Amino acid sequence: MSTRSHARARRRPRERRRAAHADATRASSRSSVVVPVRDDAAQLRGLLDALARQTRPPLEVIVVDNGSRDDSADVARAAGCIVLSEPRPGIPAAAAAGYDRARGEVILRCDADSRPPPGWIAAHERAHRRGGSRVVIVTGPARFRLPPPLGVLAAAAYLGLYMVAVGAALGHLPAFGTTMSMRTSWWREVRGRVSRCDGVHDDMDLSFQVGPDSSVRLDWSVRVSMSPRALRIDRGGRRRWARGLTTLRRSWRTQRPWERWAERLSSRCARRPARTASATP
């Protein structure tokens, strides 16, 4: 046997052990990753490469093809993902189809242009454990892939405006779809109330389903990087603003911001333990 053959033979047991360890880790994983995509094969390939490097592999990666004309679905299949086809246009319908299919205890959501670091899935799961049963959504920040410090500053302005403006309407922090996760049991409770129509922001609309006894946790350990295309001032940018206003109007038909704040503050006061009066001597 040649020296090269001996080296290959020595590597095989190590490779089998690594494969067995990866399979065992995946079998114990609590998380499903959902990615809605349309005509974004190049970005999707980069995301799937990042997901393949996770220290805690997901139970499954579900890519929902929303009528792509490029090879997005083929890229996902080649990476071993579950591929769903959602003919209804728009991210709300595509994302919801993925959530409905998910088998994990926790559903993670990101975009094709998200680039999560290797500990991203583990960080989401850890944040849910630390948050307890009241935390139904975990979300985090992102930075744009631009030269420093421009990427950080642009993200701070973009996300800061979103968190403050939408948070004022919600009475709590909103979810940010580029990096977010939720308990699957909670999704099953609220999925009949979310919009699956194009014209709303799916993450914002989902945030409006968080009741006064639940919360959204902002955790810096789940941050990702993202493409700067969200900063473009073009037709797509104007459409994003229009979707935001439509989402707000839709939620306000059910409950006004001040009503949400009052309900949440009342719930917080009710949870606060009553002070026992000290006995007088």
N, C-alpha and C positions, 0 to 999 in steps of 0.2 A: 504493500500500500504506500502511495506517495506521501510526502510530508504534507501536501495540501489536503489530501484525503483524511489524514490523521487529524488535522486542524478542524476540518468540517465535522468529523465524528465527535470531537471534543465539544464543539459548539452546540450540537443538536440537543444534548440534555439541558444545557443552559437555556436554549431557546424554548424548549418544551416547558421548563419551569416558569419562564417569564410569561408564556402564553397561558399557562394554568393559573398563574397569579392574576393576570389581567382578567381572565374569565371569572375567577372567584370574586374579584373586586367589583366587576360589572354586575354579577349576580346579587351582590349585597347592596348595590347602589339604590338610593331612594328616589332618584331624579330622572325625569324625562325632559329633554330639551326640544323646544318647538321653534321652528324657523319658518316664517312665511316668506315666500320669494316669488318674484316675477322678473324675468329677463335680467338676471343678475348673476350669471354663472361665474364670472371671474371673481367677484366679491365672495360668493358662496364658497368657492374653492378655498379661499384664504381662511374663512371662518371654520370650515370643516377640518382643515389642517390644525387650527388652534384647538379645536375640540378633541382631536386625536391625541394631543399632548397633555391632556388633563391628568393631574395626579390622582383624581378620583373619576374614572370613566363613568359616563351616564348609563343608566339602564337602557336608554334608547335615544336616538336623535330622529325627530320627526320633521321632515321638510315638506311643507305644504306648497305645492306648485299652483300658483294663481293665474294660470293661462299663459305661461311663458312661451315665447316664440324662439328662444335660444335653447341651449342644452343644459339648463339649470337642473332639470329632473334627472338627466343622465349623470351629471356630476354627483348628485346626491346618491343615486343608486350605486355608482362606482365606489363611493365611500362607505357603503353598507348601511345607509340610512333607510328608514321607513319613509316612503314617498306617497303622499296623498295628493289627489287632484281636487281642487276647489274651483268650480266654474264661476261662482258668483264673484264679481270683481271687488277688489278692495281688501286691505289688511284685516279689518274686523272679521269678515267671514273666514278668511284663510287661517288667522290665528285661532279663532274659536274652533274650527274643524280639528286643528292639531291638539288643542286642549281636550276636546271631547275624546280623542283617541288615546291620550296619554295614560300609561299604566303606573307611573311612579307615584310616590306619596307627595312629591314636590314637583311642580312644573316650572321649568326655567324657560324664559323667553328672551330671544335676542334677535338682531337683524343680520342680514347677510353681510353687512359691512362692519359688524361688531368684531373686535379682536380681543377675546378674553385671555387673560394670562393663565398659566397652568393650574393655579389654585382656585379658579373661578367657581367651579361646581362645588368644591369642598367648602368654599367661603359662604356660598348661598345656604348650603345645608346647615353649616355651623350657626349662621345668623338666625335661622328659624328655630334651632334648638335653644339658643340664648333668649330669643324673644318670647318664647312660651306660646300658649294657645291663643292669646289675644292678637298676636302678629299673624296676619293672613297674607300679607305681601311684603317681600323684601326687595328693595331697589337700591341703586347706587349711582354714583356720578360717572362721567365719561370725559375723555379728553379727545379733541380733534387731532388727527394725524397731520399736524402742521409743524413747521420749525419752531423750536422753543424760543421765547416763552409764549409765542402766539397761540399755539394749540391749547394751552392751559387757560390763557386769558379769554379766548373766544368761547371755550366751553363754560367757563365761570359765568360769562355774561348770558349765554344762550340758556344754560340750565338754570341759572339763578332767576332769570325772568320767568321761566316756566314754573319753577317750584313756588315762587312767591305769588304769581298771578293765579295759578290754578289752585294752589294751597289755600288762598283766601276764599275761593268759591267752595272748596271742599270742606274746610274746617280741619284739614290734616294734610300731610304730605301726599303728593300724587305719585303714582308709579311711573317709571320711565322705561319704555319698552325696549330700549337698547340693552338694558341689563336689569331684569326683574325676575322674580319667582313668586309663586303662590302655592298655598296648600291645595292639593287636588280636591280634598273634601269640601273646601270653601268654594272652589270653582263650580262644583256640582250643585251647590246651593244657589248660586247667583246666575248661572249661565242662561236661565230663561229670561233674565232681565237685561242682559247686555244687548247692544245693537250689533247686528251682523251685516249692516248695510254700509256700502261705501259712502263716505261723506262725513264720518266721525273719526276721531282719534281713538283707536282701540284701547290704548293704555289709560287715557284720560277717562273714557267711558267706564272702564273697569274700576277705576279709582272711585267713581261715584257710587259703586255698589258696596263700599266698605261702610259698615254700620257703626253706630256710636259706641258699641262695645268691642269693636275690633280696631286694629291699627295697621299703619304702614310703617315699616322700619327702614330708615336710611342707613346704609352700612357702607363705609368707605372701602371695605375689603373686597367688595364685589365690583369695583370699578373696571371699566374696559376702555379701549380706544375705539374710535369710530371715524368714518370718512367725513371730510368737511363738506360734503355735498349738501348737507342740511342748511348750510349758510348761504347758499345761492339765492340771489334775489331774482327769481325768474317765475315762470308759470307754476312750477312745482312749489316754490316758496309761498306764493299767493294761495295756492290750494291748501297748504298746511294751515295757514292762518284761517281760511274759511272753514276748514274742518274743526278747528278749535272752537270757533264761535258757534258752529252747529251743535257741537257736543255740549257746550254750556247751555244753549237754549233748550236742548232736549232734556237735560237734567233739571233745569229750573221749572219746567212744566210740572215736575213732581215735587220738588222741594227747593225753596229759595236758600241762598247762602246763609242768611241770618237764622233761618230755621234749622239748618244743619248745625251751625255753631251752637245754638241754644240747646239742641238735642244732645250734642256731644258734651257740652259743659254740664248739663243736667246728669248725664250718665256718669261723668267723672265724679261729680259730687256724691252720687249715690254709691259709688264704689269705695269712696273714702271712708275708712272706719270712723264711727262716731266716737268722740271723746267722752269718756266716762267722767262724770262729775266727782270730784274728790269729796269724801265724807267729811262733814264738819265735826270738829271735836266737841 
